[in-house]
């Protein structure tokens, strides 16, 4: 009996300035396949369905267990991690496209460094005095830790930016991931001493005001982070901060 | 005073800690990483980080941590630095806590600790079951802060090809490739620190991330760096098999009370939940009553192999056993293990809260790595330092769970400080190295890439060669090792090296050519595979993770020594060095009773 096969369609572009083309591949089905295995199959036999020679597909991937954030792409129209996109669960033919809100590098690979830049701009860190041994950190309730832990699982995949209508060529909205990180650092006992600086960075163009509450972000977060809660919480913080700054005359 | 310049290759826990230590002194750092550092493999560590804080009234101490580590490593680790690591561990936890790591807490708001393999104490601090992710992020944030101050410059999306050595063999820089433009460039420095992680890809499928190829270590080895104890490979007892990856199911599942079992009757057709207690074989608890499910990894892995292959009790005849957490209250699972249970649910599609997980051992970690000295994390090449999984210093013949994160941070910190001291002590810095030294290395590396790109007649596919290498290494050079099978492995590796000469890139573009990069890594992996296999063939004893049924006992008279491989004109040479056992006397390692 012939092997069971399925079709994968991939949007390809060799360079940012070259033409887009869709290529189709016919792959041999095995149980428990994911999109990563599909891409490896193509790399091992880079021929399209019609038999013409192609090249291995460029894409980012590292941990393959949805914790590094690398392999985000658009699978059948939705932004998600390729490693947890199981062939059994996907409608065929499977369609793969690169994220569109970030500069394309090649094929399914994009440049998400803007997210790391924004983490820098919003000072998302705890400013410690140094690495010397000066005793334990601040005590924290279990309750607070549970909230913080949920936020600190953000893998910077960019799915929430991809799905957000306010992240587009006309706006520089930093996106839910960054706002949620600001919430994380502002709730930490040491981090909150420096909350103002982070909130300053979220005021003005591209800041929290750009969010128009579409609430798509929370639906595509692979880590189930309560992003809409974070957006609301930080929005509140920014308002209070703005009023205080006004009366302080700064 | 001249301002020295340090390069760090690798941005996982060790590399980031080294960067922080260097940046704190004001010395500028260039940090190179294949992936954005926040996506490094440290992110995959799950269970926790060990430190004898003794917050549970158990009388734990750093000496006991030290003793557990040496004993767990079957006395192959040099003892002084291990002692240093265990003594430093509590302060490392404090530091991470100050950096904002969301460690789990007790009702009093203090750090919570859980049990891990190879110890009887609650010594493992944890952040859910994604501790590595949380630690990596904390260090990443600190480095980002230094980056914003201009003290660290990141080169993400670059891969290391080789070091630049001057006429006296001193490291004066590195040669690296931009993975987007494929441009090959050299970068000058006074000292280079390598934190390039694990080598899982040498075994094809493992629990490691895609970037863990060992390519950088192999490149340095071929430039004269010693590679120590390569034959010591840890196979983790519990992973989810997969075609692309073997996904780790953390030891913390057992640390929180998870139990490993198989039905007593071979090929029992009943679902797990219908098999009564009396018909379940909890083999680890029966064979190792004191440690139970928390024996060290090599012991648990061999037990699973025995149950599956000798006793033929694998689930439905397959190579799998149950890892059962269904008896643990859901609230505890959610607070302490959610990350890993989610992974299982996502990839297998079954709910581990309700159904026992099906797991099997998988290649996980290399105890061996670049040789470093007993003090400074310095390799034998002047100006080259190494820290983290890529070096060999801390784990002897078997690593204890939750000791890797602490060894990364401790070793990274030492390497950072030592590299600064070395760089400042140089009479003549890299600015005085003739440009021709850099150009020679750049041309050598460019020629290798050009030759691969210009070869049009090749017939061999890189992924096929890689898979065959991984299969033969996994079959013959992991859990159970026979010399005859390993000799055949060497023959196979030679065959693959020969076939590698006829490789076909199938992509000859000069823009984000991932195949070119992979092929260059594959070349280096083949050499590392031979280093590992040769070391394993030579070592005729059983010690820690290295198990030879033909030589079933530890042989201290002949083999209490570190294997040191070197590259001798294109051939691998093995020599040996004495182990420093000055602090804890040798004794038999057995987990059937308390130590």
Interface residues (C-beta under 8 A of the other chain):
Chain A: X14 X15 X30 X32 X33 X34 X36 X37 X40 X43 X44 X45 X46 X53 X55 X56 X58 X60 X61 X62 X63 X64 X65 X66 X67 X68 X69 X70 X83 X84 X86 X105 X106 X109 X112 X113 X116 X119 X120 X123 X124 X125 X126 X127 X128 X130 X131 X133 X134 X135 X136 X137 X139 X140 X141 X142 X145 X146 X148 X149 X152 X153 X155 X156 X185 X188 X190 X191
Chain B: X20 X21 X24 X35 X36 X38 X39 X40 X41 X43 X44 X91 X94 X95 X97 X98 X99 X100 X102 X103 X104 X105 X106 X107 X108 X109 X110 X111 X127 X128 X130 X133 X134 X137 X138 X141 X142 X144 X145 X147 X148 X156 X180 X209 X210 X211 X242 X243 X244 X245 X247 X248 X335 X339 X343 X346 X347 X349 X413 X461 X463 X464 X506 X507 X509 X511 X512 X514 X515
